[in-house]
Amino acid sequence: MATLVILGAGDIGGAAAREIAALDVVSRIVIVDDLANAAAGKALDVAQSGPVDGYHTALTGTSDVAAVVGAAAIVIADRASGPSAKATADKQEWEGDEGLALLRRVAGLNQSAPIVCAGAKQASVVERAVNESGLSRLRVFGSAPEALRSAVVAITSAEAGAAPSDVSVSVLGRPSQQVIVPWDEASIAGRTATAVLSAAQLARLDARIARLWPPGPYALATAAARLVRTAFTRSPRVHAALVAVSRDEGTAGRSAMMPVTLDAKGIAAIVPPSLSTRDRVRFETAMRA
C-alpha cells in the first residue's frame, strides 16, 4: 500500500493521523512539522495504539517537507504549538500566505498526489492554489464541509428522534452564513425530510446551521479521514468538499461546498445537486457572491 503525509502535528494533524491509521488504507503515515519532536511524539503515540486497536499502519515523524516526495496523498492540517506559543489551536492551521507557500512547495515536490486541506480556515489556500498557482481544482480541495455535514446530521437526527445513521443530508454554498441544506432531497429513515419534519422544525434547524461553523479539530480530522478512505478504496460514496468554483458555476476565484465523488487522484466528479426552485435561487446567489 501507499504512503500518506500529514503536514502539521497539531490537534487536527494528530487526530487525522490516528483516524487514518486505524482505517488501514495506507501502509505508512508521515507527520511533518517544524517541531520534529512533536511530530515524532504524535507518530509514536498513534503507532503504539496499533496493537491495541488492531491496525498495522506504520507512523513516523519528521521536520522535512521533502517527505511528500512519492506520497500517494497529502493532508494539510495544523502546526504543533511550541512551549512559548501564545496562539490558540485554531490559529495554528496552515492558512493565508504561509499556507499557500507551503502548498506551492509541496506541489513542486509531488506533482500528482491529491492535497486535502483539512482545516476550517483554509478556503483561501484552496482558492489561491487553483487561481494563482494553476493547480487543478480536482487535486486541491478542502474536507471541512464533510465535518459540517456530519454536524447537520447530528442535529437533524436529534430533531427527528432518529438515529444519525438513518439521516442523509447535503450541504452546499459557503460557510458560515451562506450554507444551504436542500431538505427536499434529504432523507430520514427512508422518507423525505420534509415528510418527517414540520416547517417549524426545518426553520429551527436552518437557524442553527451557521452556529455549527467552524467544526472542532476532531470533527475536522475525522472528515479528512473519511475523504481519504473513500479516495483509496474508490468507493462511490458522495462527500461534501470545498472546491474552487469555475466561471460557469459562480464567481471564479472563490470556493464553495459541493458534493463530490473521489478516487486516488482526488476529485473524480463534482455532482450537480438536485434542488427545488427556492434552493436553486439560494445556491446560485451564494455561488455568485
C-alpha positions in Angstrom: 0.0 0.0 0.0 0.9 3.7 -0.2 2.3 6.5 2.0 0.3 9.4 3.2 1.9 12.6 4.5 0.2 14.9 7.1 1.6 18.4 7.3 1.2 19.6 10.8 1.3 17.8 14.2 -1.3 20.0 15.9 -4.7 18.8 17.2 -6.1 18.3 13.7 -3.0 16.6 12.3 -2.6 14.3 15.3 -6.2 13.3 15.3 -6.2 12.8 11.5 -3.1 10.5 11.8 -5.0 8.4 14.4 -8.2 8.2 12.3 -6.4 7.4 9.0 -4.0 4.9 10.6 -7.0 3.0 12.1 -8.5 2.6 8.6 -5.6 0.5 7.4 -5.9 2.0 3.9 -2.2 3.2 3.7 0.9 1.3 4.8 2.7 4.3 6.2 1.9 7.8 7.5 4.5 10.5 7.9 3.7 13.5 10.2 5.7 16.6 9.2 6.1 19.6 11.5 8.8 22.2 12.1 8.8 20.9 15.7 10.3 17.5 14.8 10.0 16.2 18.3 6.3 17.0 18.4 5.8 15.2 15.0 7.7 12.2 16.2 5.9 12.1 19.5 2.5 12.1 17.8 3.6 9.4 15.4 4.8 7.2 18.3 1.6 7.7 20.3 -0.6 6.7 17.4 1.7 3.8 16.4 1.6 2.4 20.0 -2.2 2.1 19.9 -2.0 0.0 16.7 -1.6 -3.4 18.5 -4.5 -2.5 20.8 -6.9 -1.5 18.1 -5.6 -4.0 15.5 -4.3 -1.8 12.7 -0.9 -2.1 11.1 -0.2 1.3 9.7 3.4 2.4 10.3 4.0 6.0 11.5 7.0 8.3 11.6 7.5 12.0 12.4 10.0 14.5 10.8 10.5 18.2 10.1 11.5 17.5 6.5 8.8 18.6 4.0 10.6 16.5 1.3 8.8 13.5 2.9 5.9 14.3 0.4 8.1 13.1 -2.5 6.4 9.9 -3.7 3.5 10.1 -1.3 0.1 8.9 -2.6 -1.9 11.6 -0.7 -1.1 14.7 1.3 -3.2 16.3 4.1 -2.6 19.9 5.1 -3.6 20.3 8.8 -2.3 22.5 11.7 1.1 23.1 13.3 2.1 22.0 16.7 2.3 24.7 19.4 5.7 25.3 20.8 6.2 25.8 24.6 6.2 29.6 24.2 3.4 29.7 21.6 0.6 32.2 22.5 -1.7 31.4 19.6 -4.8 29.3 20.2 -5.2 26.0 18.5 -7.4 27.4 15.7 -4.7 29.8 14.7 -2.3 27.0 14.1 -3.9 26.0 10.9 -1.8 26.4 7.7 -3.7 29.3 6.1 -3.1 32.6 4.3 0.2 33.4 2.7 2.1 30.8 4.8 -0.4 28.1 3.8 -0.2 28.9 0.2 3.6 29.0 0.3 3.6 25.5 1.9 1.2 24.2 -0.7 3.2 25.5 -3.6 6.4 23.9 -2.2 4.6 20.6 -1.7 3.1 20.7 -5.2 6.5 21.3 -6.6 7.9 18.3 -4.7 5.0 16.0 -5.6 3.2 16.8 -8.8 0.4 14.1 -8.7 -0.8 13.3 -5.2 -4.2 14.8 -4.1 -3.9 17.5 -1.5 -6.6 17.6 1.1 -6.9 20.8 3.2 -8.3 19.6 6.5 -8.7 22.9 8.3 -11.8 25.1 8.6 -9.8 28.3 7.7 -8.2 27.1 4.5 -10.7 28.3 1.9 -8.3 31.0 0.7 -5.5 28.4 0.3 -7.7 26.2 -1.9 -8.8 29.3 -3.9 -5.4 30.7 -4.4 -3.8 27.3 -5.2 -6.1 27.0 -8.1 -6.4 30.5 -9.3 -2.9 31.9 -8.6 -0.8 28.7 -8.8 -2.6 26.9 -11.5 -3.2 23.7 -9.7 -6.2 21.6 -10.7 -9.3 22.0 -8.5 -9.7 18.3 -8.7 -6.4 17.8 -6.9 -6.6 20.5 -4.2 -9.7 20.7 -2.1 -11.0 21.0 1.4 -12.6 18.4 3.7 -14.1 20.7 6.4 -17.6 20.7 4.7 -17.8 17.0 5.5 -17.4 17.8 9.2 -20.2 20.4 8.9 -22.4 17.9 7.1 -21.9 15.5 10.0 -22.9 18.2 12.5 -26.1 18.8 10.5 -26.8 15.1 10.5 -26.4 15.1 14.3 -28.8 18.0 15.0 -31.3 16.7 12.4 -31.4 13.2 14.0 -32.0 14.8 17.4 -34.8 16.9 16.0 -36.4 13.9 14.3 -35.8 11.5 17.1 -34.0 9.2 14.6 -30.6 7.5 14.6 -27.8 9.5 12.8 -27.2 6.6 10.5 -30.8 7.0 9.2 -30.2 10.6 8.2 -28.8 11.7 4.8 -28.3 15.4 4.0 -26.1 17.5 1.8 -24.5 20.9 2.5 -23.9 23.5 -0.2 -22.8 27.1 -0.6 -20.3 28.9 1.6 -19.8 28.7 5.3 -20.9 30.1 7.6 -23.7 32.4 6.5 -24.4 31.0 3.1 -25.0 27.3 3.9 -27.8 25.6 2.0 -29.2 22.3 3.2 -31.6 21.1 0.5 -34.3 19.5 2.7 -36.3 18.3 -0.3 -33.6 15.8 -1.2 -32.6 14.9 2.4 -33.9 11.7 3.8 -34.7 10.4 7.3 -35.2 6.6 7.7 -36.1 6.3 4.0 -38.6 9.2 4.0 -38.0 12.7 2.7 -37.0 15.1 5.5 -39.9 17.4 4.6 -42.3 14.5 5.3 -40.8 13.8 8.7 -40.1 17.3 9.9 -42.6 20.2 10.1 -41.9 23.6 8.5 -41.2 25.0 12.0 -38.6 22.2 12.7 -36.9 22.8 9.4 -36.7 26.6 10.1 -35.3 25.9 13.5 -32.6 23.6 12.0 -31.7 26.2 9.3 -31.3 28.9 12.1 -28.8 26.7 13.9 -26.6 25.7 11.0 -24.5 28.9 10.9 -23.5 28.3 14.5 -22.1 24.9 13.7 -19.1 26.5 11.9 -16.3 26.1 12.5 -16.2 22.4 13.4 -13.7 21.3 16.1 -10.4 19.6 15.5 -11.6 16.1 16.0 -14.5 16.5 13.6 -12.2 18.1 11.0 -9.7 15.2 11.4 -12.5 12.6 11.0 -13.8 14.4 7.9 -10.4 14.3 6.3 -10.0 10.6 7.1 -13.4 9.9 5.5 -12.4 11.5 2.3 -9.0 9.7 2.3 -10.7 6.4 2.9 -13.1 6.9 0.0 -10.3 8.0 -2.3 -8.2 5.0 -1.6 -11.0 2.5 -1.6 -12.6 4.0 -4.7 -16.0 3.9 -3.0 -18.9 5.6 -4.9 -19.9 7.5 -1.8 -20.6 11.2 -2.2 -18.9 13.6 0.2 -19.1 17.4 0.8 -15.9 19.1 -0.1 -14.6 22.7 -0.5 -14.0 23.2 -4.2 -12.7 26.1 -6.2 -15.6 27.5 -8.3 -15.4 27.6 -12.1 -16.6 30.6 -14.1 -19.6 28.5 -15.2 -20.6 27.7 -11.6 -20.2 31.1 -10.0 -17.7 33.8 -9.2 -14.3 32.5 -10.4 -11.7 32.8 -7.7 -13.9 31.7 -4.9 -14.6 28.4 -3.3 -17.8 26.6 -2.3 -19.1 23.5 -0.6 -20.1 21.0 -3.3 -21.0 17.2 -3.4 -18.1 15.2 -4.9 -17.0 11.7 -5.6 -13.3 10.7 -5.1 -10.6 8.5 -6.4 -6.9 8.0 -5.9 -6.1 11.2 -7.9 -8.5 13.4 -6.0 -12.0 14.5 -7.0 -13.4 12.2 -9.6 -16.5 14.2 -10.3 -18.5 17.2 -8.9 -22.1 16.0 -8.5 -24.7 18.5 -9.6 -27.2 18.9 -6.8 -30.9 18.3 -7.3 -32.6 21.4 -5.9 -36.0 22.9 -5.5 -36.6 26.3 -7.1 -36.1 28.1 -3.8 -32.9 26.2 -3.0 -31.7 26.7 -6.6 -32.0 30.5 -6.2 -30.3 30.4 -2.8 -27.5 28.3 -4.2 -26.9 30.4 -7.2 -26.9 33.6 -5.0 -24.3 32.0 -2.8 -22.2 30.9 -5.7 -22.3 34.3 -7.3 -21.5 36.3 -4.1 
